[in-house]
Amino acid sequence: MEVITIESKAYKDLTAKIDMIAKLVIAIQSKEDGQPEDEWVDSYEVCTFLKISERTLQRLRSGNIINYSKIGGKNFYRISEIQRLLQENVIRRTDDHLQDLIKNHRLHVEQRRNLKKDK
């Protein structure tokens, strides 16, 4: 066993840096885990996980029942908007579907990131 000695000031500086890194990692993790309702999903993901047709989603948009953003011909929805619809019983599904949407959206995002890294 090898013993290494360092000055107390150097030790305190080292532990302070380790604490700062730990706080940064925790902050990043909580940012990723904490706010799924701020994430955006596309029409395909909403239809798939709420088990509704594209036409049903179109009716919700046309009737101004659901808020969405349109970018380049593609519609995007906030997860908080989907939660609002579920809570108001506009779409009669359980919260399990919403949790599946959040979980699968995160998996989809991870897959996209991995594809970008491979290129």
N, CA, C and O of each residue as an XYZ file, in Angstrom:
476
protein
N       0.847     -1.176      0.000
C       0.000      0.000      0.000
C       0.889      1.234      0.000
O       1.851      1.331      0.761
N       0.546      2.166     -0.863
C       1.339      3.383     -1.004
C       0.593      4.550     -0.373
O      -0.593      4.738     -0.642
N       1.255      5.323      0.445
C       0.664      6.469      1.111
C       1.165      7.733      0.421
O       2.365      7.916      0.218
N       0.221      8.598      0.068
C       0.554      9.858     -0.581
C       0.149     10.976      0.363
O      -0.968     10.985      0.881
N       1.033     11.896      0.581
C       0.713     13.025      1.458
C       0.697     14.306      0.633
O       1.524     14.504     -0.258
N      -0.270     15.177      0.953
C      -0.344     16.478      0.295
C      -0.640     17.524      1.354
O      -1.084     17.202      2.456
N      -0.394     18.752      1.016
C      -0.669     19.843      1.950
C      -2.169     19.969      2.170
O      -2.962     19.637      1.289
N      -2.551     20.446      3.338
C      -3.972     20.565      3.649
C      -4.674     21.544      2.716
O      -5.839     21.333      2.378
N      -3.998     22.611      2.291
C      -4.600     23.576      1.360
C      -4.888     22.904      0.021
O      -5.955     23.109     -0.557
N      -3.948     22.106     -0.473
C      -4.148     21.397     -1.737
C      -5.294     20.392     -1.602
O      -6.084     20.226     -2.532
N      -5.388     19.720     -0.449
C      -6.472     18.768     -0.207
C      -7.824     19.487     -0.198
O      -8.785     19.000     -0.794
N      -7.904     20.629      0.465
C      -9.150     21.385      0.524
C      -9.551     21.887     -0.863
O     -10.731     21.862     -1.214
N      -8.579     22.340     -1.649
C      -8.862     22.777     -3.020
C      -9.393     21.613     -3.849
O     -10.346     21.768     -4.612
N      -8.773     20.457     -3.694
C      -9.196     19.271     -4.443
C     -10.614     18.862     -4.068
O     -11.418     18.575     -4.954
N     -10.940     18.829     -2.779
C     -12.293     18.450     -2.370
C     -13.322     19.491     -2.811
O     -14.455     19.135     -3.135
N     -12.946     20.764     -2.826
C     -13.867     21.810     -3.294
C     -14.184     21.621     -4.774
O     -15.329     21.783     -5.198
N     -13.159     21.277     -5.559
C     -13.386     21.037     -6.991
C     -14.256     19.806     -7.203
O     -15.133     19.813     -8.066
N     -14.028     18.760     -6.433
C     -14.849     17.552     -6.554
C     -16.302     17.856     -6.199
O     -17.218     17.384     -6.872
N     -16.514     18.637     -5.150
C     -17.874     19.029     -4.767
C     -18.549     19.841     -5.869
O     -19.734     19.652     -6.144
N     -17.795     20.747     -6.503
C     -18.346     21.561     -7.572
C     -18.748     20.684     -8.764
O     -19.803     20.898     -9.362
N     -17.922     19.710     -9.103
C     -18.244     18.789    -10.203
C     -19.474     17.967     -9.858
O     -20.338     17.762    -10.712
N     -19.569     17.494     -8.622
C     -20.728     16.703     -8.200
C     -22.010     17.523     -8.296
O     -23.036     17.013     -8.747
N     -21.963     18.784     -7.877
C     -23.145     19.649     -7.964
C     -23.556     19.880     -9.412
O     -24.747     19.915     -9.724
N     -22.575     20.039    -10.297
C     -22.866     20.238    -11.711
C     -23.532     19.001    -12.304
O     -24.505     19.114    -13.049
N     -23.016     17.835    -11.977
C     -23.609     16.585    -12.482
C     -25.034     16.432    -11.976
O     -25.920     16.058    -12.744
N     -25.270     16.710    -10.715
C     -26.617     16.611    -10.145
C     -27.559     17.606    -10.812
O     -28.710     17.272    -11.095
N     -27.089     18.814    -11.064
C     -27.920     19.823    -11.725
C     -28.293     19.392    -13.134
O     -29.436     19.571    -13.556
N     -27.344     18.827    -13.862
C     -27.626     18.367    -15.226
C     -28.614     17.219    -15.203
O     -29.530     17.181    -16.024
N     -28.449     16.285    -14.283
C     -29.372     15.155    -14.189
C     -30.775     15.602    -13.828
O     -31.747     15.114    -14.405
N     -30.897     16.518    -12.887
C     -32.225     16.987    -12.495
C     -32.875     17.778    -13.615
O     -34.098     17.754    -13.753
N     -32.081     18.482    -14.421
C     -32.620     19.219    -15.559
C     -33.210     18.261    -16.579
O     -34.274     18.529    -17.138
N     -32.522     17.133    -16.833
C     -32.999     16.139    -17.792
C     -34.208     15.395    -17.261
O     -35.129     15.095    -18.021
N     -34.223     15.087    -15.954
C     -35.293     14.295    -15.368
C     -36.478     15.116    -14.909
O     -37.588     14.594    -14.809
N     -36.265     16.396    -14.626
C     -37.258     17.167    -13.920
C     -38.399     17.733    -14.724
O     -39.503     17.810    -14.185
N     -38.231     18.130    -15.950
C     -39.247     18.884    -16.654
C     -39.664     18.247    -17.971
O     -39.450     18.844    -19.026
N     -40.258     17.044    -17.945
C     -40.661     16.440    -19.213
C     -41.787     17.193    -19.903
O     -41.950     17.087    -21.118
N     -42.577     17.963    -19.128
C     -43.689     18.677    -19.748
C     -43.234     19.826    -20.629
O     -44.027     20.344    -21.416
N     -41.978     20.238    -20.518
C     -41.466     21.298    -21.374
C     -40.931     20.767    -22.698
O     -40.551     21.548    -23.570
N     -40.898     19.465    -22.852
C     -40.378     18.875    -24.078
C     -41.453     18.896    -25.163
O     -42.649     18.925    -24.877
N     -40.998     18.880    -26.404
C     -41.891     18.894    -27.553
C     -41.870     17.521    -28.217
O     -40.823     16.879    -28.303
N     -43.031     17.078    -28.682
C     -43.143     15.820    -29.417
C     -43.882     16.087    -30.720
O     -44.635     17.055    -30.829
N     -43.663     15.229    -31.703
C     -44.327     15.435    -32.988
C     -45.654     14.682    -33.057
O     -46.005     13.950    -32.131
N     -46.385     14.860    -34.146
C     -47.714     14.261    -34.296
C     -47.666     12.742    -34.232
O     -48.530     12.111    -33.624
N     -46.654     12.161    -34.862
C     -46.541     10.703    -34.866
C     -46.445     10.160    -33.451
O     -47.110      9.183    -33.107
N     -45.608     10.801    -32.623
C     -45.440     10.342    -31.244
C     -46.735     10.502    -30.449
O     -47.095      9.619    -29.671
N     -47.433     11.613    -30.635
C     -48.690     11.831    -29.923
C     -49.710     10.773    -30.325
O     -50.349     10.168    -29.465
N     -49.865     10.551    -31.615
C     -50.829      9.559    -32.096
C     -50.483      8.153    -31.611
O     -51.361      7.402    -31.185
N     -49.221      7.810    -31.676
C     -48.794      6.471    -31.292
C     -49.045      6.203    -29.816
O     -49.596      5.163    -29.456
N     -48.650      7.124    -28.974
C     -48.712      6.856    -27.550
C     -50.066      7.141    -26.922
O     -50.382      6.589    -25.868
N     -50.869      7.991    -27.545
C     -52.235      8.201    -27.058
C     -53.210      7.251    -27.745
O     -54.388      7.184    -27.394
N     -52.698      6.520    -28.729
C     -53.505      5.546    -29.469
C     -54.712      6.213    -30.126
O     -55.848      5.754    -30.006
N     -54.423      7.315    -30.826
C     -55.449      8.002    -31.607
C     -54.952      8.097    -33.048
O     -53.756      7.972    -33.309
N     -55.865      8.315    -33.964
C     -55.482      8.426    -35.368
C     -54.992      9.833    -35.676
O     -55.199     10.771    -34.907
N     -54.336      9.949    -36.824
C     -53.892     11.278    -37.265
C     -55.094     12.185    -37.502
O     -55.028     13.389    -37.255
N     -56.184     11.608    -37.977
C     -57.393     12.389    -38.229
C     -57.979     12.938    -36.926
O     -58.443     14.077    -36.884
N     -57.958     12.130    -35.867
C     -58.451     12.599    -34.566
C     -57.612     13.758    -34.074
O     -58.139     14.745    -33.562
N     -56.302     13.636    -34.232
C     -55.418     14.721    -33.832
C     -55.689     15.969    -34.673
O     -55.649     17.090    -34.165
N     -55.965     15.766    -35.956
C     -56.318     16.880    -36.855
C     -57.578     17.579    -36.371
O     -57.655     18.807    -36.381
N     -58.580     16.789    -35.941
C     -59.818     17.384    -35.428
C     -59.560     18.214    -34.170
O     -60.151     19.278    -33.981
N     -58.675     17.714    -33.321
C     -58.342     18.468    -32.109
C     -57.681     19.797    -32.466
O     -57.958     20.820    -31.840
N     -56.818     19.779    -33.460
C     -56.174     21.026    -33.905
C     -57.196     21.960    -34.543
O     -57.241     23.148    -34.221
N     -58.013     21.427    -35.445
C     -58.991     22.255    -36.164
C     -60.010     22.881    -35.224
O     -60.466     24.002    -35.451
N     -60.365     22.159    -34.176
C     -61.337     22.671    -33.218
C     -60.717     23.539    -32.138
O     -61.387     23.900    -31.170
N     -59.447     23.878    -32.293
C     -58.719     24.684    -31.299
C     -58.791     24.075    -29.900
O     -58.844     24.789    -28.899
N     -58.792     22.760    -29.851
C     -58.829     22.051    -28.577
C     -57.422     21.810    -28.059
O     -57.206     21.713    -26.851
N     -56.469     21.712    -28.971
C     -55.087     21.463    -28.588
C     -54.196     22.534    -29.213
O     -54.368     22.898    -30.376
N     -53.257     23.027    -28.438
C     -52.303     24.000    -28.944
C     -51.111     23.276    -29.552
O     -50.696     22.227    -29.060
N     -50.570     23.834    -30.611
C     -49.446     23.205    -31.296
C     -48.626     24.264    -32.007
O     -49.050     25.410    -32.154
N     -47.451     23.861    -32.441
C     -46.599     24.723    -33.263
C     -46.321     24.006    -34.561
O     -46.153     22.787    -34.587
N     -46.273     24.759    -35.631
C     -46.011     24.182    -36.942
C     -44.691     24.739    -37.452
O     -44.522     25.951    -37.593
N     -43.768     23.842    -37.724
C     -42.455     24.231    -38.229
C     -42.160     23.389    -39.452
O     -42.080     22.163    -39.368
N     -42.000     24.037    -40.569
C     -41.652     23.334    -41.801
C     -42.647     22.260    -42.197
O     -42.258     21.212    -42.712
N     -43.918     22.509    -41.964
C     -44.944     21.545    -42.348
C     -45.133     20.414    -41.344
O     -45.924     19.503    -41.586
N     -44.431     20.458    -40.240
C     -44.541     19.407    -39.226
C     -45.084     20.026    -37.938
O     -44.650     21.103    -37.531
N     -46.041     19.336    -37.297
C     -46.671     19.840    -36.085
C     -45.978     19.284    -34.846
O     -45.607     18.111    -34.795
N     -45.812     20.149    -33.852
C     -45.193     19.765    -32.593
C     -46.096     20.182    -31.444
O     -46.788     21.197    -31.520
N     -46.081     19.379    -30.366
C     -46.951     19.593    -29.214
C     -46.110     19.523    -27.944
O     -45.194     18.707    -27.839
N     -46.427     20.376    -26.991
C     -45.782     20.291    -25.677
C     -46.412     19.138    -24.899
O     -47.612     18.884    -25.003
N     -45.597     18.458    -24.133
C     -46.123     17.376    -23.310
C     -47.092     17.935    -22.280
O     -48.052     17.258    -21.913
N     -46.863     19.155    -21.805
C     -47.795     19.770    -20.854
C     -49.179     19.969    -21.479
O     -50.192     19.904    -20.783
N     -49.219     20.209    -22.784
C     -50.497     20.364    -23.485
C     -51.231     19.016    -23.538
O     -52.450     18.966    -23.377
N     -50.499     17.947    -23.760
C     -51.096     16.608    -23.761
C     -51.624     16.294    -22.358
O     -52.710     15.733    -22.216
N     -50.863     16.651    -21.328
C     -51.318     16.442    -19.951
C     -52.611     17.205    -19.680
O     -53.528     16.688    -19.042
N     -52.670     18.422    -20.165
C     -53.882     19.228    -19.961
C     -55.087     18.539    -20.589
O     -56.149     18.463    -19.970
N     -54.933     18.038    -21.805
C     -56.030     17.345    -22.473
C     -56.459     16.111    -21.701
O     -57.652     15.847    -21.551
N     -55.494     15.363    -21.216
C     -55.826     14.169    -20.448
C     -56.567     14.529    -19.164
O     -57.527     13.861    -18.781
N     -56.118     15.575    -18.515
C     -56.758     15.969    -17.261
C     -58.169     16.493    -17.476
O     -59.029     16.338    -16.609
N     -58.408     17.103    -18.606
C     -59.749     17.612    -18.909
C     -60.633     16.538    -19.533
O     -61.776     16.816    -19.895
N     -60.122     15.322    -19.663
C     -60.860     14.188    -20.225
C     -61.271     14.404    -21.672
O     -62.245     13.810    -22.134
N     -60.537     15.249    -22.394
C     -60.828     15.404    -23.819
C     -60.455     14.111    -24.533
O     -61.186     13.624    -25.396
N     -59.309     13.570    -24.157
C     -58.893     12.266    -24.667
C     -59.005     11.311    -23.498
O     -58.304     11.473    -22.499
N     -59.848     10.347    -23.602
C     -60.110      9.472    -22.475
C     -59.114      8.310    -22.463
O     -59.400      7.194    -22.898
N     -57.941      8.633    -21.944
C     -56.873      7.649    -21.768
C     -56.328      7.808    -20.358
O     -56.642      8.778    -19.668
N     -55.510      6.852    -19.933
C     -54.947      6.911    -18.586
C     -53.617      7.648    -18.597
O     -53.047      7.919    -19.654
N     -53.137      7.964    -17.413
C     -51.833      8.609    -17.281
C     -50.708      7.672    -17.709
O     -49.599      8.126    -17.992
N     -50.985      6.359    -17.760
C     -49.967      5.412    -18.223
C     -49.539      5.734    -19.645
O     -48.363      5.614    -19.988
N     -50.490      6.141    -20.471
C     -50.156      6.496    -21.847
C     -49.232      7.707    -21.885
O     -48.308      7.761    -22.698
N     -49.474      8.663    -21.021
C     -48.623      9.846    -20.960
C     -47.225      9.467    -20.504
O     -46.238      9.954    -21.055
N     -47.133      8.607    -19.505
C     -45.822      8.173    -19.031
C     -45.096      7.400    -20.132
O     -43.883      7.540    -20.289
N     -45.833      6.583    -20.899
C     -45.232      5.892    -22.043
C     -44.728      6.904    -23.062
O     -43.646      6.738    -23.625
N     -45.511      7.951    -23.298
C     -45.104      8.991    -24.238
C     -43.809      9.646    -23.785
O     -42.895      9.835    -24.588
N     -43.725      9.991    -22.517
C     -42.514     10.637    -21.988
C     -41.329      9.693    -22.092
O     -40.258     10.082    -22.560
N     -41.518      8.451    -21.657
C     -40.427      7.467    -21.666
C     -39.959      7.194    -23.092
O     -38.760      7.207    -23.371
N     -40.897      6.952    -23.980
C     -40.528      6.632    -25.358
C     -39.960      7.838    -26.091
O     -39.110      7.688    -26.970
N     -40.420      9.027    -25.739
C     -39.842     10.230    -26.342
C     -38.382     10.348    -25.951
O     -37.532     10.650    -26.789
N     -38.089     10.112    -24.682
C     -36.690     10.181    -24.235
C     -35.836      9.132    -24.942
O     -34.703      9.414    -25.334
N     -36.377      7.918    -25.106
C     -35.639      6.884    -25.831
C     -35.396      7.306    -27.274
O     -34.314      7.096    -27.823
N     -36.419      7.904    -27.879
C     -36.309      8.370    -29.263
C     -35.237      9.451    -29.387
O     -34.450      9.450    -30.334
N     -35.214     10.372    -28.425
C     -34.207     11.436    -28.430
C     -32.814     10.842    -28.281
O     -31.878     11.260    -28.963
N     -32.678      9.862    -27.383
C     -31.374      9.208    -27.190
C     -30.922      8.523    -28.483
O     -29.749      8.595    -28.850
N     -31.853      7.863    -29.168
C     -31.508      7.192    -30.418
C     -31.052      8.207    -31.460
O     -30.091      7.963    -32.190
N     -31.742      9.349    -31.530
C     -31.344     10.390    -32.483
C     -29.942     10.905    -32.162
O     -29.126     11.113    -33.059
N     -29.672     11.110    -30.863
C     -28.351     11.570    -30.463
C     -27.274     10.551    -30.820
O     -26.196     10.914    -31.292
N     -27.570      9.290    -30.594
C     -26.601      8.253    -30.925
C     -26.349      8.170    -32.420
O     -25.220      7.926    -32.847
N     -27.385      8.371    -33.217
C     -27.213      8.363    -34.667
C     -26.334      9.525    -35.110
O     -25.488      9.373    -35.990
N     -26.540     10.695    -34.491
C     -25.728     11.860    -34.837
C     -24.269     11.639    -34.453
O     -23.365     12.070    -35.168
N     -24.037     10.966    -33.317
C     -22.668     10.694    -32.888
C     -21.974      9.719    -33.836
O     -20.772      9.833    -34.078
N     -22.726      8.770    -34.367
C     -22.144      7.761    -35.262
C     -21.760      8.339    -36.608
O     -20.882      7.803    -37.284
N     -22.408      9.433    -37.010
C     -22.138     10.014    -38.328
C     -20.875     10.751    -38.345
O     -20.496     11.303    -39.378
